[in-house]
């Protein structure tokens, strides 16, 4: 169920995702997966599902990032950036 909430929130628009990094610290990222909000030259080349990972587009750094679903802490939908 949590996976569907994450996917829906990211596709809908802007979100603040919080997750643990590999070193144990956490990261907060303003992100999306909505292609309307991502520059065309940054669109993914393939649509391969990531079973254990969540792929997000970091709107501040203008690049793709990913994290393991098990490291997910929380997500807050944002009205706009």
Buried (B, 14 or more C-beta within 10 A) or exposed (E): EEEEEBEEBBEEBBBBBBBBEEEEEEBEBBBBBBEEBBEEEEEEEEEEEEEEBBBBBBBEEEEBBEBEBEBBEEBEEBEEE
